[in-house]
Amino acid sequence: MGFFRHLIYTTVKHSGFLLSDSLYLKLVFWCKMGYMPDLEHPLTFSEKIQWLKLHDRNPLYHKLVDKAEVKAWIAGRIGDEYLLRTYGVWERPEEVDWDSLPDKFVLKLTAGGGGRSVCICRDKSSFNRDDAIRRLKADAGRDLYKRFREWSYKDVPQRIIAEELLETEDPGGNPPDYKFWCFNGKPLFVMFCRGRDDKSKRVFNFYDSDWNLMPFWRKYPGSRVDVPKPENFGQMLGVATKLSEGFPFVRVDLYSENGRIFFSEMTFYPGSGTNPFHPSEWDRKLGDLLQLPQ
């Protein structure tokens, strides 16, 4: 993003409350993608994600993006054996009941947030509680609807959830993500993510539903290191299919450890639709796969 576009982007973010959702999305898209989107007749995947923000107002989305509320829906759809254990949910970071938590756990925000606001505790006796509270408070006010007009987060309360820590032997240090890109109920691609916080171990590869390495990437270049196809990949495809049924587009994130599959989250606007594809023609190719509701 050049200096001028960065200046416009900063101005738009601070004055966004004065703008309609449509105008706000167009300006942010131009700043980050370098061209003005056609939201009346969208063609690329990125344009269609903006269209979905404006027009796909399924009230169920509010529950599905809430990391606490979504669990009942997941249990009803595929069974609670796919869920990580919940230890507690609190309104504010300062209210976390530390005494009720086991020696190992994960703290995170219920409505969006990631990276620095995910606090992993592997030993409660040495865990820095003050730092965790500070990090969670810093991101708790990050409203994804106001910042990116991601409608699914509109008026969804931000809380703190403590979950079971999923142990892994993966070289990335944390359980790798299998992010299934589901188009109209069909998981057509999966993004394998390992080592997000460690460049030396980072692998961000796209595969098709037959686990063929794809020649495109977003944000992080695809790794030259290929990853073996998981033995339970077919089962993961089945889970992603069941969870994505009825939605024009959703990314279903799963973990797979010791042969077991665990649900992570559902995302309706990956990268908010403003992370460029490389090569750029893949934005149109994936756009052709996304059939918008009439």
N, C-alpha and C positions, 0 to 999 in steps of 0.2 A: 504494500500500500504506500503510494507516494505521499509527499508532505501535504499537498493540497487535499487529497482525498482523506488523509488522516485528520486534517483540520475540520473538514466537513463532518466526518464521522463523529468526532468529539463533540461538535456543536449539536448534531442531531441527537446524540445520546442524552445530552443535558437539557434539550428543549423538546424531547419527544412527546411529552404530555400535551403539547400544543398541536400535534399532528395526528391525522387519521392513521389507522393501522396500515392502510394501503400505501399512503405516501411515505410513512416511516419505513416500511419494508422496502420500498423501491429505493430510497436514498441509502439505507444501510447496505442493501444488495449492491448498488453501484459502487459504494465506497470499498467494499470487500472483494467484489468480483470483477470490477472494472468495466461493467456495461449495465445499462438500464434494463431491467427485466420486463418481459411482456406478460403481465398478469391476467390479461384478457384471453390470450391464446398461448398459454405456456407450452414450450416444447421440451426444454431440458429438464433433467431431474431437479436441478436447483430451483428453477422457476416453478415447477410443480409443487415443491415443498412450500414455497411462499403462498401459492394458491390454496393449498390445504390449510395453512394457518388462517387464511381469511374466510374460507367457505366450509371446511369440514368441522362442524361443531357438534360432534357426538359427545353427549354429556358423560358417557362412560370413560372418556379419556381422562377426566379429572381424577377418577379413582385409580386408573391404571398407571399414572405417572407418580402416584404417591407410594413410596416404598413400604409403607405400613399398610395402607388400605388395599393395595393390590393383592396381598397374600390370600385373602379370603376368596378372591376371584380366581386366582391361580389354583387353589386347592379344589375349587368347584369344577374347574375346567380340566385339569390333568391329575389332581391328587396332591396331598400335602407332603408326599415323600420327596417332592422336588424342591421343597422350601428349606432354606436355612433357618435355624431356630432364632426366634425373637426373644431377647431378654428384657426389653423394656422400651417404652416410647415416652418422651418428655417434651413439654412445650418449649423449654429453653435449655441451653447448655448448662446453666447453673443449677438446674433441677435434677441432673443425672444422679441416680441413686447408686453410688459407687459400691456400696456394701452388698448390693443385690447382684452384682456382676461377677462372673467367674474369673479365673486367672487370665484367660485369653478371650478377646472379643474384638469387634469392630464397631466404631461409632461413625455414623454418617447422617447427612441431612435427608429428610424424607422427600423433599420436593426439589429435585435437581441437585446440582453441586457434585463435585468430584475432585480428584487430585488432592489438593491441600486440605480439603474439608472432610476427607476420609481418614479417620484416625485408627490405626491398627495397634492393638495392645497385645503383646506376646508374653508379658509378665507384669501383672498388676502392681507388684511391689515396687517396680522401678518405673512405672508409667508416669509420664509428666502430665498430670491432670490439668494444670493451669494452661499449658501450651495447647492441649486439646480443646479446652473451653475457648481460648482465644481464637483458634483457627475456625472453630464452628461458628462463633459469633461473627467473625469477619465475613463469612459467606452466607450467614442466615438471612441477611437482608438483600441478597441477590435474587431479585424477582425476574424469572425468565420470561414472564409475559411482558413486563414493562421493558425489559432490555432487548428482547428479540421478537416480541409479539407472538410468542409461542402459546397459542390459545389454550392448549391442554393444561397449562399451569395457572391459568387465570383463576384467582381467588382460592387456590389450593394452599392450605396453611402449611407453613414451614415448621417442622418439628425435628427432634433428634431421635434416632432409632439405634439401639444396640443389638447387634446380631452375632451369631456364631462365627468364629474365625475358621475359615476353611483352610485346613493344612494342605500343603502341596510339596512335591519334590521337584517341581518344575525349575529349570535353571534360571528362570526370570525372577525367582524369589517370591512372587505372588501368583495365585492361580491365573492362568491365561484366560482371556475372554474369547468366547466364540459368539460373534455378533452377526446374527442372521438377518439379512436384508430381505424382507418379505413383501412381495408385490401381489396385491389382491389375493392374499392367502397362500402364496407359494414362495417358499424360501429359495430364491434363485442364486444368492451369493452369501458367503460367510466371510467376515473379516476376522482373521486370527490376530489377536493382540497379546504380545508378551513384552515384558520389560519396559513398560511405559515410562518409568522414572530412571531407567538405566540405559543410556545410549549403546553401551557395549553389548547389551543383551537384547536390544530392541528388535522385534520382528512384528511388522504390520503388513500382513499379506491378505489379499483378496483371493478367494477360491470360488469356483462355481459349485453347483450342487453335486457334482461328481468328484469334487476335490481336485480339480485342475486349476493350477495357478493362473490367475488372471493378470493381464498386462497393464493394469491401471492402479492408481493409488490416490489417496487424499491426505493432505497434511504431512504425514510421514511417508517417505519413499518406501516402496516395497523392498523387503529384504532379499538378498540373493540366497539366503539360507531357506531351503524348502523345509516344510514341516510334514512329518508322516501323517497320513489320514488316521484320525482316531478310530479305534475299533468299534465304538458305539456311535459313529457318525450318523448312520441311518436312523438310530433312535432319536438323536438330537434333531434331525430333520423332521421327524414325526412330531416331536414336541413343538418345534417352531411353527409347523403347519397348523396344529391345533390352536396355538395361542394367537396366530395372526389371522385366523379365519374371520371374515367380515370387515376387514379394514383395508382401505386402498393401499396404504403403505404403513409398515411398522418395522422397526428393528428390534428383534428379540434377542436379548443377551443371555447366554448360558455359560455355566462352568461345567467341566467334566473332570472329576478326580476319582481315581481308583475304581473306574467303571461306573460311577454314579453321576447323574446329571442333576445340576442345581440351577434354579432360576435366579437370574441377577436383576434384570430390569427390562422395561419396554420403553422405547424411544420413538416418537413419531416424527421428529425433525432432526436427524443426525447432523451434527455440526451446524444446526440451524439453517441448513441449506445454503451456507455461504462459505464452504470450504471448496476451493476449486478442485476439479479432477485433472489428473495428469495421466496420459494425454487428454487434452480438453474435449476431444470428440466423444469420449465416454460419457460425458454429461448428457449429451443428446441420446446416446445409445441406451442409457439407463432410463432416460425420460420416455423413450418409446415403450418401455416395459410397464410404466406406471399409468394405469387407466384411471383417470379421475372420475369421481361420481358425477352423474348428470344432475 
